[in-house]
Amino acid sequence: MQPFNQGAARRQTGSVVINAAIALSLFVIILVGVELGYLFFMKRELQKTADLAAIAGAEALKPNDCGAAQNAAAINGNQNIPTRLSAVLVSEVTCGNWSTGRPGPRHFGSPDVGQKLNAVLVTLTRTPALLLPMLPGNSERLITVEALAVQSQPLASLTIRNTLVAVDDEKSVLLNAIFGGLLGGSLNISAVGWNGLVNTDIRLLDFLDQLKIALSITAGGYDEVLNTQADVGTLLGAMIVALERSGQTADFVITALEKLQAQAQIPGAHPLLKVADLLNIATGTDAGGLKTDLQLFQLVSGIVQLASGQNAAAVTLNVPSLAGITASVKIKIVEPPQVSAVGNPNLITPGTGSGTGIDDPHRIYVRTSQIRTLISVNLSNLGNAISQLGSTATAAVSPLIGFLDSVVSLNLGNIVTSLVGGIVCAGDFCPISKVIYTSALSSPIDISISSGNGEAFVSSHTCATDTSKTLSVQASTNIARINLGKVSDTVFSSSAPVITAEPVPIIEIGFQEARYDLCLIPILLGPLLCSQPKWRNASGNFVAGQTNGVKHVISGFGLKINSAIGGTSTSNPLVYIAPAPENLPEIDAPPFDGTVDPSYKAISSQSLVGGLGDTLDGIQIDPYASSGGGILGLLLNGALDLIDNLLDGLKGIIKTALGPLLDPVLNKILDLLGIDLSKTEVSGRLSCNRGAVLVY
């Protein structure tokens, strides 16, 4: 039998006591932790209740009424508050105005003069029952939570487009010339490809998301994407990837974009651009406000024009012959378009004073481009028209010459319309006659067209309900001008004054000196027989061939037009009204799938081409005396009664000749660039209730 070890027993007893004390302490800590965890849980649930109540209240908030918001917040809060806590009261809900300009941290307070209610603050103070009331030292604790929710502001968008319905083979050739020229090279896109661009929409958000990746922007919102410089090739590449990812774009559309991109990637060909110069998107617009669709052709056209507008030089287009008439065309993008705009209509300053309309810093504004075009036309191939002009001038030449001889000393002597033999003669003894000649349209005619632009901006809106809403838009157009005659290349200077065309000679009237070498009387005493006439050349010798004879210009007719096209500037209010949702869609509504999209309205009924008839009626044709060498001199200021009929006839012939020329030029070139304002439309979209967001 072993002896009892008293020291060991004491050590065991002490160990048990220590372990028990440790266990009891741990148990107490666990109980305290459970109580604290319960309190944190209750605070989290109470915070969640306040958050949801604030959002519900903000969504129901009226600009000048807090009652509906308080009731909505209280109802929502009582649906979510833990059962052991007292109900949410309307007195715990406060309405006010939230603005980053207010002191932090809430940036919340009573509305200032001119401000509206836009935020709801919910403050809940509760004392949850204790989970372990018997725990020594445990006492009830007060919990206070706050939640501040702000209404998501309404968003309005405008989109401008050209109603280019279909592209045929002829238009595709012109489009290739125009876009190829603007990009500094040549293009070969089929009519199918161009039609694909016209009939395809691209979602703005998808484009900007892909552009963000292409520009390696990893932080920041869409404001940085819009204001980061990129070349045309990068922008077109982002479109291609975005459309390919959608999985709904035809291959020929992608092929057309790839051809444009290949031309745009010529090294050093184009400057860097900012998408913000093309798309007027309000600062801070979230992704939801970018879920709008743009016509692909309009976006591509805007980017190409924006790039060309950065260049100082005009672009020469390789345009094929129009109606059998050769024409060289130069264009300069004076002001690029802004094809889409998104912003908060609540921030727009109403009225017509300073800082309103297009001068409003918060404007929602779109416009077409302003383009200056110089067309130099060679009409020498218009054989019939030239014959008519020459015949008309020759028929009236006698009274004209008499008129000229009475005004200035031309020493014309006896002028004849054709050389005839009058006496028997030989060599130097044959008389010298002055034979009239007329030539028409020998000089190119310059046509300068300064396109007026169309613009539109949101002027007001109403949001009675989510589905009953209106958007008022003010559209206006500026006068387009045409200058026809002799126009200098200085028209492409952005600082050039008002353009004025100088007269261009369309008919030249003069004489050549001629004589016969021999005129004899036949043996049978018949009519006088003469040899072939000879014409005095520059050396003073008489040689065969009228074309070798020196021409002495007597007078000329100068043509010019300096006129507006299409009437006057217009101001046209456009009103978009729902409840029919297709008339005023939501920002993120899909494209209209009908034949005519009712959300698009024409900004003007005046047609640029339709106004040409009146413009050509204003042709100025005036007779001039020559200062030599075929250069038109001082306008004769005498009585023109003798040649009124001639001038009227010339105007009719010129109008007939130029009309078929100008129509295809304006229809097929300028129209493709969106210049004809009667074919320009603006779409309005408005989202009134876009929910609410927590800001505190």
C-alpha positions in Angstrom: 0.0 0.0 0.0 1.4 3.4 -1.1 1.3 6.3 1.3 -1.2 9.2 0.6 0.5 12.2 -1.0 -1.2 15.2 0.5 0.7 17.7 -1.7 -0.5 16.1 -4.9 -4.1 16.2 -3.7 -3.8 19.9 -3.1 -2.3 20.5 -6.5 -5.2 18.6 -8.1 -7.8 20.5 -6.2 -6.2 23.8 -7.2 -6.1 22.7 -10.8 -9.8 22.0 -10.8 -10.6 25.3 -9.2 -8.5 27.1 -11.8 -10.1 25.3 -14.7 -13.5 25.9 -13.3 -12.7 29.6 -13.0 -11.4 29.7 -16.5 -14.5 27.9 -17.8 -16.8 30.2 -15.9 -15.0 33.3 -17.3 -15.2 31.9 -20.8 -18.9 31.2 -20.3 -19.5 34.8 -19.1 -17.5 36.1 -22.0 -19.6 34.0 -24.4 -22.8 35.3 -22.8 -21.5 38.9 -23.1 -20.5 38.2 -26.7 -23.9 36.7 -27.4 -25.6 39.8 -25.9 -23.3 42.1 -27.9 -23.8 40.1 -31.1 -27.5 40.4 -30.5 -27.3 44.1 -30.1 -25.2 44.4 -33.3 -27.7 42.2 -35.1 -30.6 44.4 -33.9 -28.7 47.5 -35.0 -28.0 45.9 -38.4 -31.7 45.0 -38.8 -32.7 48.5 -37.7 -30.3 50.0 -40.2 -31.7 47.9 -42.9 -35.2 49.0 -41.9 -34.1 52.7 -42.1 -32.4 52.1 -45.5 -35.4 50.5 -47.1 -37.7 53.1 -45.6 -35.6 56.0 -46.8 -35.5 54.5 -50.4 -39.3 54.0 -50.3 -39.8 57.5 -49.1 -37.5 59.0 -51.7 -39.3 57.2 -54.5 -42.6 58.6 -53.4 -41.3 62.1 -52.8 -43.0 65.0 -54.6 -41.0 68.2 -55.4 -43.1 70.3 -53.0 -44.9 67.7 -50.8 -43.4 65.5 -48.1 -46.6 63.8 -46.9 -46.6 60.9 -49.4 -43.0 60.3 -48.8 -43.4 60.1 -45.0 -46.3 57.7 -45.3 -44.5 55.5 -47.8 -41.4 55.4 -45.6 -43.4 54.6 -42.5 -45.3 51.8 -44.2 -42.2 50.3 -45.6 -40.4 50.6 -42.3 -43.1 48.8 -40.4 -43.0 46.0 -42.8 -39.3 45.4 -42.1 -38.7 46.4 -38.5 -38.0 43.6 -36.1 -41.1 42.5 -34.2 -39.8 43.4 -30.7 -39.2 47.0 -31.7 -41.8 49.8 -31.8 -43.4 50.9 -35.1 -41.8 53.5 -37.4 -43.6 56.9 -37.1 -44.0 59.5 -39.8 -42.3 62.0 -37.4 -39.1 60.0 -37.8 -39.1 60.8 -41.6 -37.7 64.1 -42.7 -37.8 65.5 -46.3 -35.2 68.0 -47.6 -32.8 68.8 -50.3 -29.5 66.9 -50.8 -26.7 68.6 -52.7 -22.9 68.2 -52.7 -22.7 72.0 -52.2 -24.1 71.7 -48.7 -21.9 71.0 -45.6 -21.0 67.4 -45.0 -21.2 64.7 -44.0 -24.9 64.5 -44.9 -25.0 67.4 -47.4 -28.7 67.6 -46.5 -31.0 70.3 -45.2 -34.1 72.4 -45.9 -34.5 73.5 -49.5 -33.1 76.9 -50.3 -35.0 79.4 -52.5 -35.6 77.8 -55.9 -34.7 74.3 -54.7 -37.0 71.3 -54.5 -37.4 68.4 -52.2 -35.2 65.5 -53.5 -34.1 63.5 -50.4 -35.6 61.6 -47.4 -33.8 61.2 -44.1 -35.0 58.4 -41.7 -33.8 58.5 -38.2 -34.7 55.6 -35.9 -33.9 55.4 -32.2 -34.8 52.2 -30.4 -33.9 50.3 -27.2 -34.0 46.6 -27.9 -35.0 44.2 -25.1 -32.1 42.4 -23.6 -31.5 38.9 -24.7 -30.0 37.9 -21.3 -31.6 40.2 -18.7 -30.3 38.1 -15.7 -26.7 38.6 -16.8 -24.9 40.6 -14.0 -24.2 44.2 -15.1 -26.3 43.8 -18.3 -28.4 46.9 -19.1 -30.5 48.2 -22.0 -28.7 50.2 -24.6 -30.0 52.9 -27.0 -29.5 52.3 -30.7 -29.7 55.1 -33.3 -29.5 54.6 -37.0 -29.9 57.0 -39.9 -30.4 56.5 -43.6 -30.5 59.2 -46.3 -31.8 58.4 -49.8 -31.9 60.7 -52.8 -34.2 60.5 -55.7 -32.4 59.4 -58.9 -32.9 62.4 -61.1 -35.0 62.2 -64.2 -33.0 61.8 -67.4 -33.9 63.1 -70.8 -32.1 62.3 -74.0 -32.1 63.7 -77.5 -30.8 62.0 -80.6 -30.5 63.6 -84.0 -30.3 61.6 -87.2 -30.6 61.9 -91.0 -33.5 60.0 -92.6 -31.3 58.3 -95.2 -33.7 55.5 -96.1 -31.7 53.4 -98.6 -28.4 53.5 -100.3 -28.2 52.3 -103.9 -25.1 51.7 -106.0 -24.8 55.3 -107.1 -25.1 56.7 -103.6 -22.6 54.1 -102.3 -20.0 55.5 -104.8 -20.6 59.0 -103.5 -20.4 57.8 -99.9 -17.1 56.1 -100.6 -15.8 59.3 -102.1 -17.1 61.5 -99.2 -16.0 59.3 -96.3 -12.8 58.2 -98.1 -11.9 61.8 -98.7 -12.7 62.9 -95.1 -10.4 60.0 -93.9 -7.7 61.0 -96.3 -7.8 58.1 -98.7 -10.3 56.0 -100.6 -13.0 53.4 -99.6 -14.8 50.6 -101.4 -17.8 49.7 -99.3 -20.8 48.2 -101.1 -24.3 49.5 -101.1 -25.2 46.6 -98.8 -22.6 47.6 -96.3 -23.7 51.2 -96.2 -27.4 50.1 -95.8 -26.2 47.9 -93.0 -24.8 50.9 -91.2 -28.0 52.9 -91.8 -30.2 50.1 -90.5 -28.1 49.1 -87.4 -28.3 50.6 -83.9 -25.6 50.4 -81.3 -26.2 50.7 -77.6 -24.3 53.7 -76.2 -23.5 51.9 -73.0 -22.0 48.9 -74.8 -19.8 51.2 -77.0 -18.5 53.2 -74.0 -17.8 50.0 -72.0 -15.7 48.6 -74.8 -14.0 51.9 -75.4 -13.1 52.0 -71.7 -11.3 48.7 -72.1 -9.6 49.8 -75.3 -8.3 52.9 -73.6 -7.1 50.9 -70.6 -9.2 52.9 -68.1 -9.5 50.7 -65.0 -10.8 53.3 -62.6 -13.2 56.2 -62.9 -16.6 56.4 -64.4 -17.9 57.2 -67.9 -16.9 60.8 -67.6 -13.3 59.8 -68.0 -14.1 57.7 -71.0 -15.9 60.5 -72.7 -13.1 63.0 -72.1 -10.1 60.7 -73.0 -8.6 61.3 -76.4 -8.6 58.5 -78.9 -8.0 58.2 -82.6 -10.7 57.3 -85.1 -9.4 53.7 -85.5 -9.7 53.0 -81.8 -13.3 54.4 -81.7 -14.3 52.3 -84.7 -12.6 49.3 -83.2 -14.7 49.7 -80.0 -17.8 49.7 -82.1 -16.8 46.5 -83.9 -16.1 44.6 -80.7 -19.3 45.9 -79.0 -21.4 44.8 -82.0 -19.7 41.4 -82.3 -20.4 40.7 -78.6 -24.1 41.5 -79.1 -24.3 38.6 -81.5 -27.0 40.3 -83.5 -25.0 42.2 -86.1 -24.7 41.0 -89.7 -21.3 40.2 -91.1 -21.5 42.9 -93.9 -22.0 45.6 -91.2 -18.8 44.5 -89.4 -17.0 44.3 -92.8 -18.0 47.9 -93.6 -16.7 49.1 -90.2 -13.4 47.2 -90.7 -12.9 48.9 -94.0 -13.5 52.3 -92.4 -11.1 51.4 -89.5 -8.4 50.3 -91.9 -8.5 53.6 -93.7 -8.6 55.5 -90.4 -5.4 53.8 -89.1 -3.1 55.4 -91.7 -0.2 56.7 -89.5 -0.5 60.4 -88.7 -3.6 60.8 -90.8 -6.0 62.0 -88.1 -5.9 63.9 -84.9 -7.1 62.5 -81.5 -10.7 63.1 -80.6 -12.8 63.2 -77.5 -16.2 61.4 -77.6 -17.5 64.2 -75.4 -17.2 66.5 -78.4 -19.7 64.3 -80.2 -21.9 63.1 -77.4 -23.2 65.7 -74.9 -23.5 63.5 -71.8 -24.0 65.2 -68.5 -21.3 64.8 -65.9 -22.0 61.9 -63.5 -24.5 60.1 -65.7 -24.7 56.5 -64.5 -24.9 53.4 -66.6 -28.7 53.4 -66.6 -28.7 56.7 -68.4 -26.5 55.4 -71.1 -28.8 52.5 -72.2 -29.9 54.4 -75.2 -29.4 53.4 -78.9 -27.8 55.4 -81.7 -28.0 54.9 -85.4 -24.6 53.4 -86.4 -24.3 55.4 -89.6 -25.0 58.6 -87.6 -22.3 57.8 -85.0 -19.7 56.8 -87.7 -20.5 59.9 -89.7 -20.2 62.1 -86.7 -16.8 60.6 -85.7 -15.4 61.0 -89.3 -16.7 64.6 -89.5 -15.3 65.4 -86.1 -11.9 64.1 -87.2 -12.0 66.1 -90.4 -13.1 69.2 -88.6 -9.9 69.2 -86.6 -8.0 69.6 -89.8 -7.5 73.1 -91.1 -7.3 72.1 -94.8 -10.3 71.4 -97.0 -10.8 67.9 -98.4 -10.9 67.3 -102.1 -13.4 64.6 -103.0 -13.0 62.3 -106.0 -16.6 62.6 -107.1 -17.6 61.0 -110.3 -19.3 63.0 -113.1 -22.8 64.2 -112.3 -25.3 64.2 -115.1 -22.4 64.2 -117.6 -20.8 67.3 -116.0 -17.4 67.2 -114.5 -17.1 68.8 -111.1 -14.4 69.0 -108.4 -15.7 69.1 -104.9 -14.0 70.4 -101.8 -15.6 70.3 -98.4 -14.6 71.6 -94.9 -16.3 70.6 -91.7 -16.8 74.0 -90.1 -18.6 72.6 -87.0 -18.9 68.9 -86.3 -22.3 67.5 -85.2 -23.4 66.5 -81.7 -25.5 63.4 -82.4 -26.8 62.6 -78.9 -27.3 64.2 -75.5 -28.3 62.9 -72.1 -28.9 65.0 -69.0 -31.1 66.0 -66.0 -33.9 68.2 -67.2 -34.5 69.4 -63.6 -31.3 71.4 -63.9 -32.3 73.3 -67.0 -32.9 77.0 -66.5 -36.3 77.9 -67.9 -37.1 81.0 -69.9 -35.3 82.9 -72.6 -32.9 85.2 -70.8 -29.1 84.9 -70.3 -27.8 81.5 -69.5 -30.8 79.7 -71.0 -31.3 77.6 -74.1 -28.0 76.6 -75.8 -26.1 78.8 -73.3 -27.4 76.9 -70.3 -24.4 74.9 -68.8 -26.8 72.0 -68.1 -28.3 72.1 -71.6 -29.4 68.9 -73.3 -28.5 69.8 -76.9 -27.9 68.2 -80.3 -27.0 69.7 -83.6 -26.2 68.8 -87.2 -22.8 69.7 -88.6 -22.0 72.9 -90.5 -20.3 72.1 -93.8 -18.9 74.5 -96.3 -18.7 73.1 -99.8 -17.0 74.5 -102.9 -18.0 72.9 -106.2 -16.1 73.9 -109.4 -18.2 72.9 -112.4 -17.1 72.6 -116.0 -20.1 73.0 -118.2 -18.2 72.8 -121.5 -19.8 69.4 -122.2 -23.3 70.9 -122.2 -23.4 71.2 -126.0 -27.1 72.0 -126.3 -27.1 74.6 -123.6 -24.0 76.3 -125.0 -25.5 76.3 -128.5 -28.6 78.0 -127.1 -26.6 80.6 -125.2 -24.5 81.4 -128.3 -27.5 81.6 -130.6 -29.4 83.8 -128.2 -26.5 86.1 -127.8 -25.8 86.3 -131.5 -29.4 87.1 -132.3 -29.3 90.1 -129.9 -25.8 91.2 -130.7 -26.6 94.1 -133.0 -28.6 96.2 -130.4 -26.0 95.3 -127.8 -23.1 96.5 -129.9 -25.0 99.7 -130.7 -25.5 100.1 -127.0 -21.9 99.5 -126.1 -20.6 101.8 -128.9 -22.8 104.5 -127.5 -21.4 104.2 -124.0 -17.7 103.7 -124.6 -15.5 104.4 -127.5 -14.8 101.0 -129.0 -14.0 102.2 -132.5 -15.8 99.2 -133.9 -16.5 100.6 -137.3 -18.5 98.2 -139.4 -19.0 94.9 -137.6 -20.6 91.9 -139.4 -21.9 88.6 -138.2 -20.2 86.8 -141.1 -17.6 87.7 -143.7 -19.0 88.3 -147.1 -17.4 89.4 -150.3 -18.3 92.9 -151.5 -15.8 94.0 -154.2 -13.3 92.5 -156.6 -10.0 92.5 -154.9 -6.8 90.6 -154.3 -4.3 90.3 -151.4 -3.7 93.4 -149.4 -6.3 95.3 -151.5 -9.1 93.2 -150.0 -11.0 95.0 -147.2 -10.6 93.9 -143.6 -13.8 93.1 -141.8 -14.5 92.6 -138.1 -16.5 89.4 -137.6 -18.5 89.0 -134.4 -18.0 85.8 -132.4 -19.8 84.6 -129.3 -18.5 81.9 -126.9 -20.4 80.5 -123.9 -19.5 78.9 -120.6 -15.8 78.9 -121.3 -14.9 79.4 -117.6 -15.7 77.0 -114.7 -18.5 78.1 -112.5 -17.8 77.9 -108.7 -20.6 77.0 -106.3 -20.1 77.6 -102.6 -22.7 76.2 -100.3 -22.5 77.1 -96.6 -24.9 74.8 -94.9 -27.1 76.1 -92.2 -27.3 73.8 -89.2 -30.2 72.4 -87.3 -30.2 72.3 -83.5 -32.5 71.2 -80.8 -32.5 71.5 -77.0 -34.8 70.5 -74.1 -36.7 73.5 -72.9 -39.0 71.9 -70.3 -40.6 68.6 -69.1 -43.4 67.3 -66.9 -43.5 64.1 -64.9 -47.1 63.6 -63.6 -46.6 59.9 -63.3 -44.2 57.3 -64.7 -46.3 56.9 -67.8 -47.9 60.4 -68.1 -45.1 62.8 -69.1 -44.1 65.4 -71.6 -40.8 66.6 -73.1 -40.7 70.0 -74.8 -37.9 70.6 -77.3 -37.0 73.8 -79.1 -35.7 73.1 -82.6 -34.3 75.8 -84.9 -32.5 76.1 -88.2 -30.1 78.6 -89.6 -30.1 79.8 -93.2 -28.0 78.0 -95.7 -26.3 80.2 -98.3 -25.3 79.7 -101.9 -22.7 81.7 -103.7 -22.4 81.0 -107.4 -19.9 82.6 -109.7 -16.2 83.0 -109.1 -15.3 82.0 -105.5 -11.9 82.0 -103.8 -10.5 79.1 -101.8 -10.6 81.5 -98.8 -14.2 80.3 -98.2 -12.6 77.5 -96.2 -11.1 79.8 -93.6 -13.1 79.6 -90.5 -12.4 83.3 -89.9 -13.5 84.3 -93.4 -16.1 87.1 -93.6 -19.4 86.7 -95.3 -18.7 85.0 -98.6 -19.5 86.9 -101.8 -19.2 85.4 -105.3 -17.7 87.6 -108.0 -19.3 87.4 -111.5 -18.0 84.6 -113.7 -18.1 85.1 -117.5 -20.8 82.9 -119.1 -20.9 84.6 -122.5 -18.1 86.4 -124.3 -18.8 88.6 -127.3 -16.1 90.0 -129.5 -14.7 90.2 -133.0 -12.0 88.8 -135.1 -10.4 90.5 -138.1 -10.7 88.7 -141.4 -10.3 89.2 -145.1 -10.3 87.3 -148.4 -7.2 86.8 -150.4 -9.1 87.0 -153.7 -12.6 87.9 -155.0 -13.4 87.7 -158.7 -16.4 88.1 -160.9 -17.2 84.9 -162.8 -17.1 85.0 -166.6 -20.8 84.5 -166.8 -21.3 87.5 -164.5 -22.7 85.5 -161.7 -22.2 86.1 -157.9 -18.9 87.3 -156.7 -16.6 84.4 -155.9 -14.1 84.7 -153.1 -11.4 82.4 -151.7 -11.5 81.0 -148.1 -11.2 83.8 -145.6 -8.1 84.3 -143.6 -7.8 85.6 -140.0 -5.4 88.0 -138.4 -3.3 86.2 -135.9 -1.2 87.5 -133.0 1.6 88.4 -135.3 -0.6 90.5 -137.5 -0.5 88.1 -140.4 -3.6 86.7 -142.0 -3.7 82.9 -141.8 -6.2 80.2 -142.6 -8.4 78.9 -139.8 -10.7 81.0 -137.6 -9.3 79.3 -134.5 -5.9 80.9 -135.3 -7.4 84.4 -135.3 -6.9 86.8 -132.4 -10.1 87.5 -130.5 -10.9 91.0 -129.4 -13.4 90.9 -126.6 -16.0 93.6 -126.7 -18.3 92.7 -123.9 -19.3 89.8 -121.6 -22.1 88.6 -119.5 -21.2 87.9 -115.8 -23.2 85.5 -113.7 -23.4 85.5 -109.9 -25.7 84.4 -107.1 -25.3 85.5 -103.5 -28.4 84.3 -101.8 -30.0 82.3 -99.0 -31.4 78.9 -99.7 -34.7 77.6 -98.3 -36.2 80.9 -96.9 -35.4 82.1 -93.5 -34.2 80.8 -90.1 -36.9 78.8 -88.4 -37.9 78.1 -84.8 -40.0 75.0 -84.4 -41.2 73.7 -81.0 -41.4 69.9 -80.7 -43.5 68.3 -78.0 -43.2 64.6 -77.1 -46.2 63.3 -75.1 -46.9 60.0 -73.4 -49.0 57.9 -72.2 -48.4 56.2 -75.5 -45.0 54.9 -74.6 -43.6 54.8 -78.1 -44.2 58.6 -78.4 -41.9 59.3 -75.4 -40.0 56.2 -74.5 -37.9 55.5 -71.4 -34.2 56.1 -71.8 -33.4 52.4 -71.9 -36.4 51.3 -74.1 -35.4 49.1 -77.1 -35.5 50.6 -80.6 -39.0 51.0 -82.0 -39.8 47.9 -84.2 -42.5 49.5 -86.3 -42.1 51.1 -89.7 -42.1 54.7 -88.5 -40.6 55.6 -85.1 -43.1 58.1 -83.5 -40.4 59.4 -81.1 -38.6 61.1 -84.1 -39.9 64.4 -85.3 -38.6 66.6 -88.2 -36.9 69.8 -87.1 -37.9 71.7 -90.2 -40.2 71.4 -93.2 -37.9 73.5 -95.4 -36.0 71.6 -98.0 -32.6 72.9 -99.0 -33.0 71.4 -102.5 -36.6 72.6 -102.7 -35.4 76.2 -102.1 -33.1 76.2 -105.1 -35.9 77.1 -107.5 -36.4 80.4 -105.9 -32.6 80.8 -105.5 -32.0 80.3 -109.3 -34.8 82.8 -110.0 -32.5 85.3 -108.3 -29.7 84.9 -110.9 -27.9 88.1 -111.6 -26.7 88.4 -115.2 -25.2 91.8 -116.1 -23.4 93.0 -119.2 -19.8 94.2 -118.8 -17.4 96.2 -120.9 -14.1 94.4 -121.4 -10.8 95.7 -120.1 -9.0 93.3 -122.4 -7.9 89.7 -122.4 -11.4 88.5 -121.7 -11.4 89.9 -118.1 -14.7 91.4 -117.1 -14.4 95.1 -116.5 -16.6 97.8 -115.1 -20.4 97.2 -115.2 -22.1 99.3 -117.8 -24.6 101.6 -116.1 -26.5 102.7 -119.2 -30.0 102.0 -120.1 -30.4 98.2 -120.7 -33.7 98.3 -122.4 -32.2 97.0 -125.7 -31.0 93.8 -124.1 -33.7 93.1 -121.5 -35.0 90.2 -123.6 -31.5 88.8 -124.0 -30.9 88.9 -120.2 -34.3 87.2 -119.6 -33.5 84.5 -122.1 -30.1 83.9 -120.6 -31.5 83.6 -117.1 -34.0 80.9 -118.3 -31.3 79.0 -120.1 -28.8 79.2 -117.1 -31.6 78.1 -114.8 -32.4 75.1 -117.0 -28.8 74.2 -117.3 -27.8 74.6 -113.6 -31.0 73.1 -112.1 -30.2 69.5 -113.2 -26.7 70.0 -111.9 -27.4 71.4 -108.5 -30.1 69.0 -107.7 -27.9 65.8 -107.8 -25.1 67.7 -106.1 -27.3 68.7 -103.2 -29.3 65.5 -103.1 -26.5 63.0 -103.4 -23.6 64.7 -101.7 -24.8 67.2 -99.1 -27.8 65.1 -98.2 -25.5 62.1 -97.4 -23.7 64.3 -94.9 -27.0 65.3 -93.2 -27.3 68.8 -94.6 -30.8 68.9 -95.8 -32.6 69.9 -92.7 -36.0 68.8 -93.9 -34.6 65.2 -93.7 -33.2 65.7 -90.2 -35.1 64.3 -87.2 -34.8 64.5 -83.5 -35.9 61.8 -81.0 -36.8 62.6 -77.4 -36.7 60.2 -74.5 -37.6 60.7 -70.8 -37.3 58.6 -67.7 -39.1 60.3 -64.8 -38.9 57.8 -61.9 -35.5 56.1 -61.9 -35.8 55.0 -58.2 -33.6 56.3 -55.4 -30.1 55.7 -54.1 -28.6 55.8 -50.6 -26.1 58.5 -50.1 -25.6 58.3 -46.3 
